[in-house]
């Protein structure tokens, strides 16, 4: 699944995001609003990931949503 599909169905993916990344708060997920760049930034903030690692995590998540 590509990010455009996730962004378009954000409300459906919000709970799934919190399961995938338990350190994200409900407020974090609300602030992300389906924006990939926002998610990457929150992953960096909450998990201490480098930008590249955050992007890899997001790509891996997208692959599992097929």
N, CA, C, O and CB atoms as a CASP TS submission, in Angstrom:
PFRMAT TS
TARGET T0000
AUTHOR 0000-0000-0000
METHOD Language model
MODEL 1
PARENT N/A
ATOM      1  N   UNK     1       0.850  -1.167   0.000  1.00  0.00           N
ATOM      2  CA  UNK     1       0.000   0.000   0.000  1.00  0.00           C
ATOM      3  C   UNK     1       0.897   1.231   0.000  1.00  0.00           C
ATOM      4  O   UNK     1       1.942   1.254   0.649  1.00  0.00           O
ATOM      5  CB  UNK     1      -0.968  -0.003   1.219  1.00  0.00           C
ATOM      6  N   UNK     2       0.480   2.237  -0.725  1.00  0.00           N
ATOM      7  CA  UNK     2       1.303   3.436  -0.749  1.00  0.00           C
ATOM      8  C   UNK     2       0.775   4.464   0.261  1.00  0.00           C
ATOM      9  O   UNK     2      -0.335   4.340   0.778  1.00  0.00           O
ATOM     10  CB  UNK     2       1.335   4.039  -2.170  1.00  0.00           C
ATOM     11  N   UNK     3       1.589   5.462   0.520  1.00  0.00           N
ATOM     12  CA  UNK     3       1.250   6.428   1.551  1.00  0.00           C
ATOM     13  C   UNK     3       0.002   7.234   1.196  1.00  0.00           C
ATOM     14  O   UNK     3      -0.738   7.635   2.094  1.00  0.00           O
ATOM     15  CB  UNK     3       2.416   7.362   1.785  1.00  0.00           C
ATOM     16  N   UNK     4      -0.247   7.477  -0.078  1.00  0.00           N
ATOM     17  CA  UNK     4      -1.441   8.220  -0.477  1.00  0.00           C
ATOM     18  C   UNK     4      -2.708   7.510  -0.014  1.00  0.00           C
ATOM     19  O   UNK     4      -3.672   8.158   0.391  1.00  0.00           O
ATOM     20  CB  UNK     4      -1.469   8.409  -1.997  1.00  0.00           C
ATOM     21  N   UNK     5      -2.708   6.198  -0.071  1.00  0.00           N
ATOM     22  CA  UNK     5      -3.863   5.426   0.376  1.00  0.00           C
ATOM     23  C   UNK     5      -4.028   5.528   1.886  1.00  0.00           C
ATOM     24  O   UNK     5      -5.147   5.645   2.385  1.00  0.00           O
ATOM     25  CB  UNK     5      -3.725   3.959  -0.044  1.00  0.00           C
ATOM     26  N   UNK     6      -2.929   5.485   2.604  1.00  0.00           N
ATOM     27  CA  UNK     6      -2.988   5.616   4.058  1.00  0.00           C
ATOM     28  C   UNK     6      -3.477   7.005   4.426  1.00  0.00           C
ATOM     29  O   UNK     6      -4.343   7.160   5.288  1.00  0.00           O
ATOM     30  CB  UNK     6      -1.607   5.341   4.695  1.00  0.00           C
ATOM     31  N   UNK     7      -2.922   8.009   3.774  1.00  0.00           N
ATOM     32  CA  UNK     7      -3.319   9.386   4.053  1.00  0.00           C
ATOM     33  C   UNK     7      -4.814   9.590   3.781  1.00  0.00           C
ATOM     34  O   UNK     7      -5.497  10.271   4.547  1.00  0.00           O
ATOM     35  CB  UNK     7      -2.485  10.363   3.205  1.00  0.00           C
ATOM     36  N   UNK     8      -5.313   9.011   2.710  1.00  0.00           N
ATOM     37  CA  UNK     8      -6.709   9.158   2.347  1.00  0.00           C
ATOM     38  C   UNK     8      -7.659   8.459   3.313  1.00  0.00           C
ATOM     39  O   UNK     8      -8.828   8.829   3.414  1.00  0.00           O
ATOM     40  CB  UNK     8      -6.924   8.633   0.968  1.00  0.00           C
ATOM     41  N   UNK     9      -7.168   7.467   4.011  1.00  0.00           N
ATOM     42  CA  UNK     9      -7.973   6.705   4.975  1.00  0.00           C
ATOM     43  C   UNK     9      -7.414   6.856   6.387  1.00  0.00           C
ATOM     44  O   UNK     9      -7.424   5.907   7.171  1.00  0.00           O
ATOM     45  CB  UNK     9      -8.021   5.213   4.583  1.00  0.00           C
ATOM     46  N   UNK    10      -6.938   8.031   6.699  1.00  0.00           N
ATOM     47  CA  UNK    10      -6.211   8.265   7.942  1.00  0.00           C
ATOM     48  C   UNK    10      -6.984   7.816   9.179  1.00  0.00           C
ATOM     49  O   UNK    10      -6.411   7.189  10.070  1.00  0.00           O
ATOM     50  CB  UNK    10      -5.874   9.725   8.064  1.00  0.00           C
ATOM     51  N   UNK    11      -8.264   8.125   9.244  1.00  0.00           N
ATOM     52  CA  UNK    11      -9.040   7.771  10.436  1.00  0.00           C
ATOM     53  C   UNK    11      -9.022   6.261  10.682  1.00  0.00           C
ATOM     54  O   UNK    11      -9.030   5.820  11.831  1.00  0.00           O
ATOM     55  CB  UNK    11     -10.490   8.262  10.292  1.00  0.00           C
ATOM     56  N   UNK    12      -8.996   5.483   9.625  1.00  0.00           N
ATOM     57  CA  UNK    12      -8.962   4.036   9.765  1.00  0.00           C
ATOM     58  C   UNK    12      -7.589   3.542  10.224  1.00  0.00           C
ATOM     59  O   UNK    12      -7.491   2.495  10.864  1.00  0.00           O
ATOM     60  CB  UNK    12      -9.337   3.378   8.449  1.00  0.00           C
ATOM     61  N   UNK    13      -6.544   4.280   9.906  1.00  0.00           N
ATOM     62  CA  UNK    13      -5.191   3.835  10.234  1.00  0.00           C
ATOM     63  C   UNK    13      -4.674   4.362  11.572  1.00  0.00           C
ATOM     64  O   UNK    13      -3.639   3.902  12.056  1.00  0.00           O
ATOM     65  CB  UNK    13      -4.254   4.255   9.149  1.00  0.00           C
ATOM     66  N   UNK    14      -5.371   5.308  12.168  1.00  0.00           N
ATOM     67  CA  UNK    14      -4.881   5.916  13.396  1.00  0.00           C
ATOM     68  C   UNK    14      -4.630   4.895  14.504  1.00  0.00           C
ATOM     69  O   UNK    14      -3.573   4.918  15.135  1.00  0.00           O
ATOM     70  CB  UNK    14      -5.863   6.950  13.876  1.00  0.00           C
ATOM     71  N   UNK    15      -5.573   4.015  14.743  1.00  0.00           N
ATOM     72  CA  UNK    15      -5.405   3.000  15.781  1.00  0.00           C
ATOM     73  C   UNK    15      -4.281   2.045  15.445  1.00  0.00           C
ATOM     74  O   UNK    15      -3.517   1.637  16.320  1.00  0.00           O
ATOM     75  CB  UNK    15      -6.694   2.226  15.981  1.00  0.00           C
ATOM     76  N   UNK    16      -4.182   1.693  14.188  1.00  0.00           N
ATOM     77  CA  UNK    16      -3.121   0.807  13.730  1.00  0.00           C
ATOM     78  C   UNK    16      -1.748   1.437  13.952  1.00  0.00           C
ATOM     79  O   UNK    16      -0.797   0.750  14.324  1.00  0.00           O
ATOM     80  CB  UNK    16      -3.315   0.467  12.251  1.00  0.00           C
ATOM     81  N   UNK    17      -1.651   2.734  13.724  1.00  0.00           N
ATOM     82  CA  UNK    17      -0.389   3.458  13.953  1.00  0.00           C
ATOM     83  C   UNK    17       0.027   3.376  15.413  1.00  0.00           C
ATOM     84  O   UNK    17       1.201   3.181  15.727  1.00  0.00           O
ATOM     85  CB  UNK    17      -0.524   4.931  13.529  1.00  0.00           C
ATOM     86  N   UNK    18      -0.948   3.528  16.298  1.00  0.00           N
ATOM     87  CA  UNK    18      -0.634   3.484  17.728  1.00  0.00           C
ATOM     88  C   UNK    18      -0.212   2.088  18.160  1.00  0.00           C
ATOM     89  O   UNK    18       0.599   1.939  19.074  1.00  0.00           O
ATOM     90  CB  UNK    18      -1.835   3.941  18.550  1.00  0.00           C
ATOM     91  N   UNK    19      -0.757   1.062  17.508  1.00  0.00           N
ATOM     92  CA  UNK    19      -0.325  -0.298  17.801  1.00  0.00           C
ATOM     93  C   UNK    19       1.096  -0.522  17.306  1.00  0.00           C
ATOM     94  O   UNK    19       1.915  -1.133  17.993  1.00  0.00           O
ATOM     95  CB  UNK    19      -1.278  -1.317  17.165  1.00  0.00           C
ATOM     96  N   UNK    20       1.379  -0.026  16.120  1.00  0.00           N
ATOM     97  CA  UNK    20       2.702  -0.195  15.524  1.00  0.00           C
ATOM     98  C   UNK    20       3.766   0.540  16.322  1.00  0.00           C
ATOM     99  O   UNK    20       4.839   0.001  16.591  1.00  0.00           O
ATOM    100  CB  UNK    20       2.703   0.297  14.083  1.00  0.00           C
ATOM    101  N   UNK    21       3.462   1.768  16.696  1.00  0.00           N
ATOM    102  CA  UNK    21       4.413   2.610  17.419  1.00  0.00           C
ATOM    103  C   UNK    21       3.759   3.081  18.710  1.00  0.00           C
ATOM    104  O   UNK    21       3.166   4.159  18.767  1.00  0.00           O
ATOM    105  CB  UNK    21       4.872   3.823  16.550  1.00  0.00           C
ATOM    106  N   UNK    22       3.877   2.259  19.735  1.00  0.00           N
ATOM    107  CA  UNK    22       3.211   2.497  21.018  1.00  0.00           C
ATOM    108  C   UNK    22       3.620   3.769  21.729  1.00  0.00           C
ATOM    109  O   UNK    22       2.893   4.245  22.601  1.00  0.00           O
ATOM    110  CB  UNK    22       3.463   1.361  21.912  1.00  0.00           C
ATOM    111  N   UNK    23       4.760   4.328  21.382  1.00  0.00           N
ATOM    112  CA  UNK    23       5.194   5.566  22.037  1.00  0.00           C
ATOM    113  C   UNK    23       4.488   6.802  21.477  1.00  0.00           C
ATOM    114  O   UNK    23       4.582   7.885  22.054  1.00  0.00           O
ATOM    115  CB  UNK    23       6.697   5.730  21.890  1.00  0.00           C
ATOM    116  N   UNK    24       3.789   6.645  20.367  1.00  0.00           N
ATOM    117  CA  UNK    24       3.029   7.767  19.827  1.00  0.00           C
ATOM    118  C   UNK    24       1.768   7.951  20.653  1.00  0.00           C
ATOM    119  O   UNK    24       1.052   6.989  20.930  1.00  0.00           O
ATOM    120  CB  UNK    24       2.681   7.542  18.329  1.00  0.00           C
ATOM    121  N   UNK    25       1.503   9.170  21.038  1.00  0.00           N
ATOM    122  CA  UNK    25       0.302   9.464  21.806  1.00  0.00           C
ATOM    123  C   UNK    25      -0.867   9.717  20.864  1.00  0.00           C
ATOM    124  O   UNK    25      -0.686   9.871  19.656  1.00  0.00           O
ATOM    125  CB  UNK    25       0.527  10.677  22.729  1.00  0.00           C
ATOM    126  N   UNK    26      -2.054   9.757  21.428  1.00  0.00           N
ATOM    127  CA  UNK    26      -3.240  10.083  20.632  1.00  0.00           C
ATOM    128  C   UNK    26      -3.083  11.472  20.019  1.00  0.00           C
ATOM    129  O   UNK    26      -3.449  11.692  18.864  1.00  0.00           O
ATOM    130  CB  UNK    26      -4.526  10.014  21.499  1.00  0.00           C
ATOM    131  N   UNK    27      -2.539  12.402  20.793  1.00  0.00           N
ATOM    132  CA  UNK    27      -2.295  13.755  20.278  1.00  0.00           C
ATOM    133  C   UNK    27      -1.301  13.737  19.121  1.00  0.00           C
ATOM    134  O   UNK    27      -1.477  14.454  18.136  1.00  0.00           O
ATOM    135  CB  UNK    27      -1.775  14.666  21.397  1.00  0.00           C
ATOM    136  N   UNK    28      -0.256  12.916  19.242  1.00  0.00           N
ATOM    137  CA  UNK    28       0.722  12.799  18.155  1.00  0.00           C
ATOM    138  C   UNK    28       0.027  12.368  16.864  1.00  0.00           C
ATOM    139  O   UNK    28       0.228  12.966  15.807  1.00  0.00           O
ATOM    140  CB  UNK    28       1.839  11.790  18.528  1.00  0.00           C
ATOM    141  N   UNK    29      -0.784  11.334  16.966  1.00  0.00           N
ATOM    142  CA  UNK    29      -1.452  10.793  15.791  1.00  0.00           C
ATOM    143  C   UNK    29      -2.418  11.822  15.207  1.00  0.00           C
ATOM    144  O   UNK    29      -2.541  11.939  13.988  1.00  0.00           O
ATOM    145  CB  UNK    29      -2.199   9.496  16.145  1.00  0.00           C
ATOM    146  N   UNK    30      -3.096  12.562  16.070  1.00  0.00           N
ATOM    147  CA  UNK    30      -3.992  13.620  15.588  1.00  0.00           C
ATOM    148  C   UNK    30      -3.213  14.712  14.863  1.00  0.00           C
ATOM    149  O   UNK    30      -3.669  15.223  13.841  1.00  0.00           O
ATOM    150  CB  UNK    30      -4.781  14.229  16.755  1.00  0.00           C
ATOM    151  N   UNK    31      -2.054  15.068  15.379  1.00  0.00           N
ATOM    152  CA  UNK    31      -1.232  16.116  14.766  1.00  0.00           C
ATOM    153  C   UNK    31      -0.657  15.673  13.426  1.00  0.00           C
ATOM    154  O   UNK    31      -0.485  16.495  12.525  1.00  0.00           O
ATOM    155  CB  UNK    31      -0.098  16.515  15.705  1.00  0.00           C
ATOM    156  N   UNK    32      -0.366  14.413  13.288  1.00  0.00           N
ATOM    157  CA  UNK    32       0.212  13.892  12.048  1.00  0.00           C
ATOM    158  C   UNK    32      -0.757  14.069  10.889  1.00  0.00           C
ATOM    159  O   UNK    32      -0.340  14.416   9.784  1.00  0.00           O
ATOM    160  CB  UNK    32       0.585  12.411  12.205  1.00  0.00           C
ATOM    161  N   UNK    33      -2.037  13.837  11.124  1.00  0.00           N
ATOM    162  CA  UNK    33      -3.099  14.026  10.130  1.00  0.00           C
ATOM    163  C   UNK    33      -2.796  13.381   8.781  1.00  0.00           C
ATOM    164  O   UNK    33      -3.176  13.913   7.738  1.00  0.00           O
ATOM    165  CB  UNK    33      -3.345  15.492   9.929  1.00  0.00           C
ATOM    166  N   UNK    34      -2.117  12.245   8.800  1.00  0.00           N
ATOM    167  CA  UNK    34      -1.843  11.532   7.553  1.00  0.00           C
ATOM    168  C   UNK    34      -0.626  12.012   6.792  1.00  0.00           C
ATOM    169  O   UNK    34      -0.342  11.514   5.703  1.00  0.00           O
ATOM    170  CB  UNK    34      -3.010  11.631   6.674  1.00  0.00           C
ATOM    171  N   UNK    35       0.092  12.962   7.341  1.00  0.00           N
ATOM    172  CA  UNK    35       1.271  13.499   6.645  1.00  0.00           C
ATOM    173  C   UNK    35       2.497  12.661   6.984  1.00  0.00           C
ATOM    174  O   UNK    35       2.881  12.528   8.146  1.00  0.00           O
ATOM    175  CB  UNK    35       1.511  14.987   7.027  1.00  0.00           C
ATOM    176  N   UNK    36       3.092  12.109   5.956  1.00  0.00           N
ATOM    177  CA  UNK    36       4.254  11.239   6.144  1.00  0.00           C
ATOM    178  C   UNK    36       5.421  11.965   6.833  1.00  0.00           C
ATOM    179  O   UNK    36       6.070  11.407   7.718  1.00  0.00           O
ATOM    180  CB  UNK    36       4.713  10.692   4.795  1.00  0.00           C
ATOM    181  N   UNK    37       5.674  13.193   6.425  1.00  0.00           N
ATOM    182  CA  UNK    37       6.771  13.959   7.022  1.00  0.00           C
ATOM    183  C   UNK    37       6.549  14.175   8.520  1.00  0.00           C
ATOM    184  O   UNK    37       7.488  14.123   9.314  1.00  0.00           O
ATOM    185  CB  UNK    37       6.921  15.314   6.313  1.00  0.00           C
ATOM    186  N   UNK    38       5.299  14.417   8.885  1.00  0.00           N
ATOM    187  CA  UNK    38       4.961  14.594  10.304  1.00  0.00           C
ATOM    188  C   UNK    38       5.196  13.298  11.072  1.00  0.00           C
ATOM    189  O   UNK    38       5.730  13.317  12.181  1.00  0.00           O
ATOM    190  CB  UNK    38       3.492  15.050  10.464  1.00  0.00           C
ATOM    191  N   UNK    39       4.800  12.179  10.486  1.00  0.00           N
ATOM    192  CA  UNK    39       5.019  10.889  11.136  1.00  0.00           C
ATOM    193  C   UNK    39       6.503  10.634  11.325  1.00  0.00           C
ATOM    194  O   UNK    39       6.929  10.210  12.400  1.00  0.00           O
ATOM    195  CB  UNK    39       4.386   9.758  10.320  1.00  0.00           C
ATOM    196  N   UNK    40       7.286  10.885  10.298  1.00  0.00           N
ATOM    197  CA  UNK    40       8.738  10.682  10.406  1.00  0.00           C
ATOM    198  C   UNK    40       9.312  11.540  11.526  1.00  0.00           C
ATOM    199  O   UNK    40      10.149  11.076  12.300  1.00  0.00           O
ATOM    200  CB  UNK    40       9.437  11.014   9.067  1.00  0.00           C
ATOM    201  N   UNK    41       8.869  12.778  11.612  1.00  0.00           N
ATOM    202  CA  UNK    41       9.340  13.665  12.673  1.00  0.00           C
ATOM    203  C   UNK    41       8.967  13.161  14.059  1.00  0.00           C
ATOM    204  O   UNK    41       9.776  13.220  14.984  1.00  0.00           O
ATOM    205  CB  UNK    41       8.782  15.053  12.472  1.00  0.00           C
ATOM    206  N   UNK    42       7.742  12.666  14.204  1.00  0.00           N
ATOM    207  CA  UNK    42       7.300  12.136  15.504  1.00  0.00           C
ATOM    208  C   UNK    42       8.062  10.877  15.872  1.00  0.00           C
ATOM    209  O   UNK    42       8.378  10.670  17.044  1.00  0.00           O
ATOM    210  CB  UNK    42       5.796  11.843  15.483  1.00  0.00           C
ATOM    211  N   UNK    43       8.363  10.035  14.897  1.00  0.00           N
ATOM    212  CA  UNK    43       9.156   8.837  15.182  1.00  0.00           C
ATOM    213  C   UNK    43      10.559   9.221  15.627  1.00  0.00           C
ATOM    214  O   UNK    43      11.124   8.596  16.525  1.00  0.00           O
ATOM    215  CB  UNK    43       9.222   7.922  13.946  1.00  0.00           C
ATOM    216  N   UNK    44      11.114  10.237  15.007  1.00  0.00           N
ATOM    217  CA  UNK    44      12.429  10.716  15.420  1.00  0.00           C
ATOM    218  C   UNK    44      12.368  11.225  16.857  1.00  0.00           C
ATOM    219  O   UNK    44      13.248  10.939  17.669  1.00  0.00           O
ATOM    220  CB  UNK    44      12.930  11.829  14.471  1.00  0.00           C
ATOM    221  N   UNK    45      11.339  11.967  17.151  1.00  0.00           N
ATOM    222  CA  UNK    45      11.184  12.568  18.479  1.00  0.00           C
ATOM    223  C   UNK    45      10.952  11.505  19.561  1.00  0.00           C
ATOM    224  O   UNK    45      11.616  11.523  20.598  1.00  0.00           O
ATOM    225  CB  UNK    45      10.020  13.566  18.471  1.00  0.00           C
ATOM    226  N   UNK    46      10.030  10.598  19.328  1.00  0.00           N
ATOM    227  CA  UNK    46       9.643   9.616  20.348  1.00  0.00           C
ATOM    228  C   UNK    46      10.624   8.460  20.487  1.00  0.00           C
ATOM    229  O   UNK    46      10.831   7.951  21.589  1.00  0.00           O
ATOM    230  CB  UNK    46       8.286   9.069  20.031  1.00  0.00           C
ATOM    231  N   UNK    47      11.226   8.043  19.384  1.00  0.00           N
ATOM    232  CA  UNK    47      12.095   6.870  19.398  1.00  0.00           C
ATOM    233  C   UNK    47      13.573   7.202  19.252  1.00  0.00           C
ATOM    234  O   UNK    47      14.420   6.323  19.408  1.00  0.00           O
ATOM    235  CB  UNK    47      11.692   5.937  18.307  1.00  0.00           C
ATOM    236  N   UNK    48      13.893   8.447  18.958  1.00  0.00           N
ATOM    237  CA  UNK    48      15.285   8.826  18.780  1.00  0.00           C
ATOM    238  C   UNK    48      15.882   8.316  17.482  1.00  0.00           C
ATOM    239  O   UNK    48      17.101   8.199  17.360  1.00  0.00           O
ATOM    240  CB  UNK    48      16.093   8.325  19.925  1.00  0.00           C
ATOM    241  N   UNK    49      15.021   8.009  16.502  1.00  0.00           N
ATOM    242  CA  UNK    49      15.489   7.528  15.214  1.00  0.00           C
ATOM    243  C   UNK    49      16.144   8.647  14.423  1.00  0.00           C
ATOM    244  O   UNK    49      15.780   9.816  14.543  1.00  0.00           O
ATOM    245  CB  UNK    49      14.339   6.925  14.421  1.00  0.00           C
ATOM    246  N   UNK    50      17.122   8.259  13.609  1.00  0.00           N
ATOM    247  CA  UNK    50      17.629   9.155  12.573  1.00  0.00           C
ATOM    248  C   UNK    50      16.557   9.242  11.496  1.00  0.00           C
ATOM    249  O   UNK    50      15.687   8.374  11.418  1.00  0.00           O
ATOM    250  CB  UNK    50      19.008   8.652  11.981  1.00  0.00           C
ATOM    251  N   UNK    51      16.610  10.267  10.676  1.00  0.00           N
ATOM    252  CA  UNK    51      15.604  10.467   9.634  1.00  0.00           C
ATOM    253  C   UNK    51      15.501   9.241   8.725  1.00  0.00           C
ATOM    254  O   UNK    51      14.400   8.806   8.384  1.00  0.00           O
ATOM    255  CB  UNK    51      15.938  11.714   8.803  1.00  0.00           C
ATOM    256  N   UNK    52      16.625   8.698   8.344  1.00  0.00           N
ATOM    257  CA  UNK    52      16.644   7.530   7.465  1.00  0.00           C
ATOM    258  C   UNK    52      15.963   6.329   8.110  1.00  0.00           C
ATOM    259  O   UNK    52      15.203   5.621   7.450  1.00  0.00           O
ATOM    260  CB  UNK    52      18.077   7.174   7.093  1.00  0.00           C
ATOM    261  N   UNK    53      16.223   6.098   9.376  1.00  0.00           N
ATOM    262  CA  UNK    53      15.603   4.984  10.106  1.00  0.00           C
ATOM    263  C   UNK    53      14.091   5.190  10.195  1.00  0.00           C
ATOM    264  O   UNK    53      13.332   4.235  10.033  1.00  0.00           O
ATOM    265  CB  UNK    53      16.215   4.850  11.527  1.00  0.00           C
ATOM    266  N   UNK    54      13.647   6.415  10.451  1.00  0.00           N
ATOM    267  CA  UNK    54      12.218   6.704  10.514  1.00  0.00           C
ATOM    268  C   UNK    54      11.557   6.405   9.172  1.00  0.00           C
ATOM    269  O   UNK    54      10.479   5.813   9.127  1.00  0.00           O
ATOM    270  CB  UNK    54      11.980   8.172  10.917  1.00  0.00           C
ATOM    271  N   UNK    55      12.194   6.811   8.086  1.00  0.00           N
ATOM    272  CA  UNK    55      11.654   6.548   6.754  1.00  0.00           C
ATOM    273  C   UNK    55      11.596   5.046   6.470  1.00  0.00           C
ATOM    274  O   UNK    55      10.635   4.567   5.867  1.00  0.00           O
ATOM    275  CB  UNK    55      12.502   7.255   5.687  1.00  0.00           C
ATOM    276  N   UNK    56      12.608   4.307   6.897  1.00  0.00           N
ATOM    277  CA  UNK    56      12.616   2.855   6.713  1.00  0.00           C
ATOM    278  C   UNK    56      11.466   2.209   7.480  1.00  0.00           C
ATOM    279  O   UNK    56      10.810   1.301   6.970  1.00  0.00           O
ATOM    280  CB  UNK    56      13.959   2.260   7.170  1.00  0.00           C
ATOM    281  N   UNK    57      11.224   2.670   8.692  1.00  0.00           N
ATOM    282  CA  UNK    57      10.129   2.151   9.507  1.00  0.00           C
ATOM    283  C   UNK    57       8.786   2.408   8.833  1.00  0.00           C
ATOM    284  O   UNK    57       7.918   1.535   8.818  1.00  0.00           O
ATOM    285  CB  UNK    57      10.151   2.785  10.905  1.00  0.00           C
ATOM    286  N   UNK    58       8.616   3.593   8.281  1.00  0.00           N
ATOM    287  CA  UNK    58       7.370   3.939   7.594  1.00  0.00           C
ATOM    288  C   UNK    58       7.198   3.071   6.351  1.00  0.00           C
ATOM    289  O   UNK    58       6.104   2.571   6.090  1.00  0.00           O
ATOM    290  CB  UNK    58       7.353   5.438   7.211  1.00  0.00           C
ATOM    291  N   UNK    59       8.265   2.891   5.588  1.00  0.00           N
ATOM    292  CA  UNK    59       8.196   2.029   4.411  1.00  0.00           C
ATOM    293  C   UNK    59       7.817   0.601   4.797  1.00  0.00           C
ATOM    294  O   UNK    59       6.998  -0.031   4.128  1.00  0.00           O
ATOM    295  CB  UNK    59       9.535   2.036   3.666  1.00  0.00           C
ATOM    296  N   UNK    60       8.404   0.103   5.859  1.00  0.00           N
ATOM    297  CA  UNK    60       8.103  -1.242   6.326  1.00  0.00           C
ATOM    298  C   UNK    60       6.633  -1.342   6.744  1.00  0.00           C
ATOM    299  O   UNK    60       5.964  -2.334   6.458  1.00  0.00           O
ATOM    300  CB  UNK    60       9.027  -1.626   7.499  1.00  0.00           C
ATOM    301  N   UNK    61       6.148  -0.312   7.415  1.00  0.00           N
ATOM    302  CA  UNK    61       4.738  -0.275   7.814  1.00  0.00           C
ATOM    303  C   UNK    61       3.830  -0.297   6.583  1.00  0.00           C
ATOM    304  O   UNK    61       2.844  -1.033   6.552  1.00  0.00           O
ATOM    305  CB  UNK    61       4.450   0.980   8.667  1.00  0.00           C
ATOM    306  N   UNK    62       4.158   0.499   5.580  1.00  0.00           N
ATOM    307  CA  UNK    62       3.351   0.539   4.353  1.00  0.00           C
ATOM    308  C   UNK    62       3.312  -0.826   3.690  1.00  0.00           C
ATOM    309  O   UNK    62       2.273  -1.234   3.171  1.00  0.00           O
ATOM    310  CB  UNK    62       3.906   1.584   3.372  1.00  0.00           C
ATOM    311  N   UNK    63       4.425  -1.534   3.701  1.00  0.00           N
ATOM    312  CA  UNK    63       4.480  -2.866   3.103  1.00  0.00           C
ATOM    313  C   UNK    63       3.567  -3.853   3.822  1.00  0.00           C
ATOM    314  O   UNK    63       3.026  -4.760   3.190  1.00  0.00           O
ATOM    315  CB  UNK    63       5.908  -3.385   3.114  1.00  0.00           C
ATOM    316  N   UNK    64       3.386  -3.694   5.128  1.00  0.00           N
ATOM    317  CA  UNK    64       2.549  -4.625   5.892  1.00  0.00           C
ATOM    318  C   UNK    64       1.063  -4.307   5.760  1.00  0.00           C
ATOM    319  O   UNK    64       0.226  -5.110   6.172  1.00  0.00           O
ATOM    320  CB  UNK    64       2.947  -4.600   7.358  1.00  0.00           C
ATOM    321  N   UNK    65       0.726  -3.167   5.203  1.00  0.00           N
ATOM    322  CA  UNK    65      -0.680  -2.762   5.075  1.00  0.00           C
ATOM    323  C   UNK    65      -1.325  -3.262   3.800  1.00  0.00           C
ATOM    324  O   UNK    65      -2.443  -2.851   3.490  1.00  0.00           O
ATOM    325  CB  UNK    65      -0.792  -1.265   5.130  1.00  0.00           C
ATOM    326  N   UNK    66      -0.687  -4.109   3.067  1.00  0.00           N
ATOM    327  CA  UNK    66      -1.221  -4.597   1.796  1.00  0.00           C
ATOM    328  C   UNK    66      -2.413  -5.479   1.991  1.00  0.00           C
ATOM    329  O   UNK    66      -2.981  -5.973   1.017  1.00  0.00           O
ATOM    330  CB  UNK    66      -0.172  -5.341   1.033  1.00  0.00           C
TER
END
